[in-house]
């Protein structure tokens, strides 16, 4: 198995565990008697955990290497992933999700840094495809979650089973992954000499913010929307997220080819427009089929935003890839952090349709900032060009 295939498999396995959780959220909400605003507060736990640890994770991954971060991250994450199923009230659900978010930060950062290094070494684009496998894993995980729900398997039993099945393959893949340097190497530079984030990086961070808000909305609210607003039965409601996950996976598998052909800026602007149209279809839907079509359009539109942002941030050449990708991920997760409660609080006082419509302004801003995805030439490439 090539290094490219290994890192794609790692992305795939990591996302199955979380994908199996999302379709079971309405069951946990009902069991704990949570309203939309209360569920929104509970769902803050995971992004808060990520936000608390990502500022340190960038330095740690840069020091220990992506391979070690992936192996250690998998072990901790898969052990802790079932915790939300054992919550007995709102605070315990929040804390369980916070712990899971803390556990996953180093793992996800290590995966993205490793993918960038392998992409650079191979001389071929693989970042979007890696995230395509991540989305495919989410789709598979969501189908597993729906199947367990249809079989009336308790949420706790399903999440524990998934983690146990994934643990062996995940650790094996991490062990067989080679040690790879950053695509832009700063290994010889002391930490104090690294410059702060550039204007280009901040622009990229704001770009992914709007995309992440839309992704978080689909993950956290699609099943609830189909159940509460459309009136779909519980088993069918889980397919809303499946439709989204399938579309985002398809878009990411096409992303590397489309980016090569049309360029990252044009591709990001087109996909941003599709995301906006998808949200419009969802909020005006009158039946489950229309809502699923809108969620699928939303998924395809969101598909390439974060992978394009990761590649652009890692290749800025001003700092090592790890801290740049960590800051980008921090903004993306902040999108999740802001989006989930915003939608829930608006839904509590108005309607979930209005809550989802609140995603439109940041998405328009993301489309406007897509020009920041134009490739930057690293210091090494500039020196080679002058020689």
MOSUL-V554523 format. One record per residue. N is the residue number from 0. RES is the residue in one letter. NEAR is the number of other C-alpha atoms within 12 Angstrom. D_LAST is the distance of its C-alpha to the last C-alpha in Angstrom with 2 decimals. Layout:
n=N res=RES near=NEAR d_last=D_LAST
n=N res=RES near=NEAR d_last=D_LAST
This chain:
n=0 res=X near=12 d_last=37.15
n=1 res=X near=15 d_last=33.41
n=2 res=X near=29 d_last=31.69
n=3 res=X near=33 d_last=31.39
n=4 res=X near=23 d_last=35.15
n=5 res=X near=31 d_last=35.98
n=6 res=X near=45 d_last=34.38
n=7 res=X near=38 d_last=36.04
n=8 res=X near=35 d_last=39.33
n=9 res=X near=45 d_last=38.91
n=10 res=X near=42 d_last=38.52
n=11 res=X near=34 d_last=41.59
n=12 res=X near=46 d_last=43.81
n=13 res=X near=48 d_last=43.05
n=14 res=X near=41 d_last=44.15
n=15 res=X near=39 d_last=47.40
n=16 res=X near=45 d_last=49.07
n=17 res=X near=47 d_last=48.53
n=18 res=X near=42 d_last=49.28
n=19 res=X near=44 d_last=52.68
n=20 res=X near=48 d_last=53.49
n=21 res=X near=46 d_last=52.99
n=22 res=X near=49 d_last=55.90
n=23 res=X near=47 d_last=58.23
n=24 res=X near=46 d_last=57.64
n=25 res=X near=37 d_last=60.68
n=26 res=X near=34 d_last=62.89
n=27 res=X near=32 d_last=61.84
n=28 res=X near=34 d_last=62.33
n=29 res=X near=21 d_last=65.82
n=30 res=X near=21 d_last=66.77
n=31 res=X near=24 d_last=65.90
n=32 res=X near=17 d_last=67.40
n=33 res=X near=26 d_last=64.33
n=34 res=X near=24 d_last=64.04
n=35 res=X near=35 d_last=60.81
n=36 res=X near=28 d_last=60.02
n=37 res=X near=29 d_last=60.84
n=38 res=X near=37 d_last=58.66
n=39 res=X near=39 d_last=55.82
n=40 res=X near=34 d_last=56.23
n=41 res=X near=37 d_last=56.26
n=42 res=X near=46 d_last=53.11
n=43 res=X near=39 d_last=51.30
n=44 res=X near=35 d_last=51.43
n=45 res=X near=38 d_last=48.51
n=46 res=X near=43 d_last=45.92
n=47 res=X near=37 d_last=47.18
n=48 res=X near=32 d_last=46.68
n=49 res=X near=38 d_last=43.11
n=50 res=X near=36 d_last=42.49
n=51 res=X near=28 d_last=43.95
n=52 res=X near=32 d_last=41.72
n=53 res=X near=37 d_last=38.36
n=54 res=X near=29 d_last=37.24
n=55 res=X near=22 d_last=37.70
n=56 res=X near=38 d_last=36.63
n=57 res=X near=38 d_last=32.96
n=58 res=X near=31 d_last=32.90
n=59 res=X near=28 d_last=35.03
n=60 res=X near=40 d_last=32.98
n=61 res=X near=39 d_last=29.74
n=62 res=X near=26 d_last=31.64
n=63 res=X near=23 d_last=33.66
n=64 res=X near=35 d_last=31.39
n=65 res=X near=41 d_last=32.12
n=66 res=X near=43 d_last=34.16
n=67 res=X near=31 d_last=36.63
n=68 res=X near=38 d_last=36.93
n=69 res=X near=46 d_last=37.83
n=70 res=X near=36 d_last=40.45
n=71 res=X near=31 d_last=42.10
n=72 res=X near=36 d_last=41.93
n=73 res=X near=42 d_last=43.64
n=74 res=X near=29 d_last=46.42
n=75 res=X near=28 d_last=47.24
n=76 res=X near=39 d_last=46.83
n=77 res=X near=38 d_last=49.03
n=78 res=X near=27 d_last=51.72
n=79 res=X near=33 d_last=51.88
n=80 res=X near=42 d_last=51.34
n=81 res=X near=33 d_last=55.12
n=82 res=X near=34 d_last=56.18
n=83 res=X near=42 d_last=56.65
n=84 res=X near=35 d_last=59.33
n=85 res=X near=27 d_last=61.49
n=86 res=X near=23 d_last=61.59
n=87 res=X near=22 d_last=65.12
n=88 res=X near=23 d_last=64.51
n=89 res=X near=30 d_last=61.91
n=90 res=X near=22 d_last=60.68
n=91 res=X near=22 d_last=60.35
n=92 res=X near=33 d_last=58.38
n=93 res=X near=30 d_last=56.02
n=94 res=X near=29 d_last=55.57
n=95 res=X near=32 d_last=55.05
n=96 res=X near=38 d_last=52.29
n=97 res=X near=33 d_last=50.71
n=98 res=X near=33 d_last=50.66
n=99 res=X near=40 d_last=49.11
n=100 res=X near=38 d_last=46.40
n=101 res=X near=32 d_last=45.65
n=102 res=X near=36 d_last=45.43
n=103 res=X near=42 d_last=43.05
n=104 res=X near=43 d_last=40.31
n=105 res=X near=48 d_last=38.39
n=106 res=X near=44 d_last=38.86
n=107 res=X near=46 d_last=37.46
n=108 res=X near=46 d_last=34.46
n=109 res=X near=48 d_last=33.76
n=110 res=X near=50 d_last=34.08
n=111 res=X near=50 d_last=31.55
n=112 res=X near=49 d_last=28.95
n=113 res=X near=48 d_last=29.52
n=114 res=X near=49 d_last=29.26
n=115 res=X near=47 d_last=25.88
n=116 res=X near=39 d_last=24.58
n=117 res=X near=35 d_last=26.10
n=118 res=X near=34 d_last=24.79
n=119 res=X near=26 d_last=21.19
n=120 res=X near=20 d_last=21.74
n=121 res=X near=18 d_last=23.52
n=122 res=X near=14 d_last=21.09
n=123 res=X near=19 d_last=24.23
n=124 res=X near=31 d_last=26.07
n=125 res=X near=41 d_last=29.14
n=126 res=X near=45 d_last=29.75
n=127 res=X near=44 d_last=32.29
n=128 res=X near=40 d_last=33.97
n=129 res=X near=49 d_last=34.37
n=130 res=X near=47 d_last=36.08
n=131 res=X near=41 d_last=38.05
n=132 res=X near=41 d_last=39.46
n=133 res=X near=40 d_last=40.21
n=134 res=X near=48 d_last=42.18
n=135 res=X near=41 d_last=43.83
n=136 res=X near=34 d_last=44.94
n=137 res=X near=39 d_last=46.38
n=138 res=X near=41 d_last=48.28
n=139 res=X near=35 d_last=49.61
n=140 res=X near=40 d_last=50.54
n=141 res=X near=43 d_last=52.32
n=142 res=X near=36 d_last=54.27
n=143 res=X near=33 d_last=55.24
n=144 res=X near=45 d_last=56.40
n=145 res=X near=38 d_last=58.41
n=146 res=X near=26 d_last=59.95
n=147 res=X near=28 d_last=60.99
n=148 res=X near=33 d_last=62.48
n=149 res=X near=23 d_last=64.41
n=150 res=X near=14 d_last=65.76
n=151 res=X near=17 d_last=66.78
n=152 res=X near=20 d_last=64.72
n=153 res=X near=24 d_last=64.40
n=154 res=X near=36 d_last=61.03
n=155 res=X near=29 d_last=60.91
n=156 res=X near=24 d_last=61.60
n=157 res=X near=38 d_last=58.96
n=158 res=X near=39 d_last=56.12
n=159 res=X near=30 d_last=57.04
n=160 res=X near=26 d_last=57.22
n=161 res=X near=34 d_last=53.79
n=162 res=X near=34 d_last=52.19
n=163 res=X near=25 d_last=53.94
n=164 res=X near=19 d_last=52.86
n=165 res=X near=31 d_last=49.17
n=166 res=X near=30 d_last=48.89
n=167 res=X near=20 d_last=48.71
n=168 res=X near=24 d_last=46.05
n=169 res=X near=37 d_last=43.93
n=170 res=X near=31 d_last=43.91
n=171 res=X near=22 d_last=43.29
n=172 res=X near=32 d_last=40.21
n=173 res=X near=36 d_last=38.86
n=174 res=X near=24 d_last=39.53
n=175 res=X near=23 d_last=37.79
n=176 res=X near=33 d_last=34.61
n=177 res=X near=25 d_last=31.80
n=178 res=X near=23 d_last=30.18
n=179 res=X near=30 d_last=26.90
n=180 res=X near=30 d_last=24.36
n=181 res=X near=37 d_last=23.31
n=182 res=X near=35 d_last=20.75
n=183 res=X near=38 d_last=18.97
n=184 res=X near=26 d_last=19.71
n=185 res=X near=26 d_last=20.98
n=186 res=X near=22 d_last=23.34
n=187 res=X near=16 d_last=22.61
n=188 res=X near=16 d_last=23.25
n=189 res=X near=14 d_last=26.91
n=190 res=X near=18 d_last=28.71
n=191 res=X near=11 d_last=29.43
n=192 res=X near=13 d_last=25.78
n=193 res=X near=21 d_last=25.40
n=194 res=X near=18 d_last=25.57
n=195 res=X near=17 d_last=28.44
n=196 res=X near=25 d_last=28.30
n=197 res=X near=20 d_last=26.38
n=198 res=X near=16 d_last=28.07
n=199 res=X near=29 d_last=26.16
n=200 res=X near=38 d_last=27.64
n=201 res=X near=28 d_last=31.06
n=202 res=X near=29 d_last=31.00
n=203 res=X near=47 d_last=30.30
n=204 res=X near=40 d_last=33.12
n=205 res=X near=38 d_last=35.55
n=206 res=X near=44 d_last=34.61
n=207 res=X near=50 d_last=35.62
n=208 res=X near=41 d_last=38.69
n=209 res=X near=43 d_last=40.60
n=210 res=X near=54 d_last=39.71
n=211 res=X near=45 d_last=40.91
n=212 res=X near=45 d_last=44.15
n=213 res=X near=54 d_last=44.93
n=214 res=X near=46 d_last=44.10
n=215 res=X near=40 d_last=46.33
n=216 res=X near=46 d_last=49.10
n=217 res=X near=50 d_last=49.20
n=218 res=X near=42 d_last=49.21
n=219 res=X near=44 d_last=51.90
n=220 res=X near=46 d_last=54.09
n=221 res=X near=51 d_last=54.10
n=222 res=X near=43 d_last=56.97
n=223 res=X near=46 d_last=58.87
n=224 res=X near=46 d_last=58.49
n=225 res=X near=38 d_last=59.89
n=226 res=X near=30 d_last=62.72
n=227 res=X near=24 d_last=63.80
n=228 res=X near=26 d_last=62.98
n=229 res=X near=28 d_last=63.29
n=230 res=X near=20 d_last=65.94
n=231 res=X near=24 d_last=64.40
n=232 res=X near=23 d_last=65.85
n=233 res=X near=30 d_last=63.93
n=234 res=X near=31 d_last=62.69
n=235 res=X near=34 d_last=61.49
n=236 res=X near=40 d_last=59.82
n=237 res=X near=45 d_last=57.35
n=238 res=X near=45 d_last=56.09
n=239 res=X near=47 d_last=54.62
n=240 res=X near=53 d_last=51.85
n=241 res=X near=40 d_last=51.55
n=242 res=X near=39 d_last=50.96
n=243 res=X near=49 d_last=48.26
n=244 res=X near=50 d_last=46.58
n=245 res=X near=37 d_last=46.73
n=246 res=X near=39 d_last=45.11
n=247 res=X near=45 d_last=42.29
n=248 res=X near=39 d_last=41.60
n=249 res=X near=33 d_last=41.58
n=250 res=X near=42 d_last=39.15
n=251 res=X near=39 d_last=36.73
n=252 res=X near=30 d_last=36.93
n=253 res=X near=30 d_last=35.95
n=254 res=X near=39 d_last=33.38
n=255 res=X near=32 d_last=30.24
n=256 res=X near=21 d_last=31.06
n=257 res=X near=27 d_last=31.99
n=258 res=X near=34 d_last=28.93
n=259 res=X near=20 d_last=26.68
n=260 res=X near=14 d_last=28.83
n=261 res=X near=17 d_last=29.66
n=262 res=X near=23 d_last=27.11
n=263 res=X near=37 d_last=28.09
n=264 res=X near=31 d_last=29.36
n=265 res=X near=27 d_last=31.79
n=266 res=X near=35 d_last=32.96
n=267 res=X near=44 d_last=33.67
n=268 res=X near=33 d_last=35.61
n=269 res=X near=32 d_last=37.68
n=270 res=X near=39 d_last=38.52
n=271 res=X near=43 d_last=39.42
n=272 res=X near=30 d_last=41.89
n=273 res=X near=36 d_last=43.37
n=274 res=X near=48 d_last=43.87
n=275 res=X near=38 d_last=45.75
n=276 res=X near=29 d_last=47.91
n=277 res=X near=37 d_last=48.62
n=278 res=X near=43 d_last=49.91
n=279 res=X near=26 d_last=52.06
n=280 res=X near=27 d_last=53.60
n=281 res=X near=41 d_last=54.33
n=282 res=X near=34 d_last=56.01
n=283 res=X near=25 d_last=58.17
n=284 res=X near=24 d_last=59.10
n=285 res=X near=20 d_last=62.76
n=286 res=X near=24 d_last=62.54
n=287 res=X near=34 d_last=60.59
n=288 res=X near=22 d_last=58.99
n=289 res=X near=23 d_last=57.58
n=290 res=X near=39 d_last=56.30
n=291 res=X near=39 d_last=54.57
n=292 res=X near=35 d_last=52.95
n=293 res=X near=36 d_last=51.67
n=294 res=X near=48 d_last=50.39
n=295 res=X near=39 d_last=48.61
n=296 res=X near=40 d_last=46.94
n=297 res=X near=51 d_last=46.02
n=298 res=X near=50 d_last=44.50
n=299 res=X near=43 d_last=42.41
n=300 res=X near=43 d_last=41.21
n=301 res=X near=56 d_last=40.21
n=302 res=X near=49 d_last=38.56
n=303 res=X near=53 d_last=34.84
n=304 res=X near=57 d_last=34.64
n=305 res=X near=51 d_last=34.13
n=306 res=X near=50 d_last=31.82
n=307 res=X near=49 d_last=29.52
n=308 res=X near=50 d_last=29.71
n=309 res=X near=48 d_last=28.95
n=310 res=X near=46 d_last=25.77
n=311 res=X near=41 d_last=24.59
n=312 res=X near=46 d_last=25.59
n=313 res=X near=45 d_last=24.03
n=314 res=X near=38 d_last=20.61
n=315 res=X near=36 d_last=20.56
n=316 res=X near=33 d_last=18.32
n=317 res=X near=30 d_last=20.33
n=318 res=X near=37 d_last=22.65
n=319 res=X near=40 d_last=23.58
n=320 res=X near=47 d_last=24.89
n=321 res=X near=52 d_last=28.46
n=322 res=X near=42 d_last=29.35
n=323 res=X near=45 d_last=27.82
n=324 res=X near=51 d_last=29.76
n=325 res=X near=43 d_last=32.76
n=326 res=X near=41 d_last=32.92
n=327 res=X near=44 d_last=32.57
n=328 res=X near=48 d_last=35.34
n=329 res=X near=40 d_last=37.38
n=330 res=X near=36 d_last=37.46
n=331 res=X near=39 d_last=38.25
n=332 res=X near=43 d_last=41.09
n=333 res=X near=35 d_last=42.25
n=334 res=X near=38 d_last=42.71
n=335 res=X near=40 d_last=45.00
n=336 res=X near=38 d_last=46.71
n=337 res=X near=32 d_last=47.50
n=338 res=X near=41 d_last=48.23
n=339 res=X near=43 d_last=50.82
n=340 res=X near=36 d_last=53.26
n=341 res=X near=36 d_last=52.79
n=342 res=X near=43 d_last=53.91
n=343 res=X near=37 d_last=56.70
n=344 res=X near=26 d_last=58.10
n=345 res=X near=23 d_last=58.10
n=346 res=X near=29 d_last=59.78
n=347 res=X near=21 d_last=62.37
n=348 res=X near=16 d_last=63.48
n=349 res=X near=18 d_last=62.75
n=350 res=X near=22 d_last=61.52
n=351 res=X near=37 d_last=58.65
n=352 res=X near=35 d_last=57.74
n=353 res=X near=25 d_last=57.15
n=354 res=X near=32 d_last=55.16
n=355 res=X near=44 d_last=52.74
n=356 res=X near=32 d_last=52.50
n=357 res=X near=32 d_last=51.08
n=358 res=X near=42 d_last=47.79
n=359 res=X near=32 d_last=47.13
n=360 res=X near=22 d_last=45.88
n=361 res=X near=28 d_last=43.02
n=362 res=X near=42 d_last=42.02
n=363 res=X near=29 d_last=41.79
n=364 res=X near=25 d_last=39.50
n=365 res=X near=42 d_last=37.26
n=366 res=X near=37 d_last=37.01
n=367 res=X near=25 d_last=36.09
n=368 res=X near=33 d_last=33.25
n=369 res=X near=39 d_last=31.74
n=370 res=X near=26 d_last=28.98
n=371 res=X near=35 d_last=27.34
n=372 res=X near=40 d_last=26.54
n=373 res=X near=28 d_last=23.65
n=374 res=X near=26 d_last=20.58
n=375 res=X near=23 d_last=18.37
n=376 res=X near=19 d_last=14.68
n=377 res=X near=24 d_last=14.39
n=378 res=X near=18 d_last=12.42
n=379 res=X near=19 d_last=10.65
n=380 res=X near=17 d_last=9.93
n=381 res=X near=12 d_last=8.76
n=382 res=X near=10 d_last=6.30
n=383 res=X near=10 d_last=5.17
n=384 res=X near=10 d_last=5.52
n=385 res=X near=8 d_last=3.81
n=386 res=X near=7 d_last=0.00
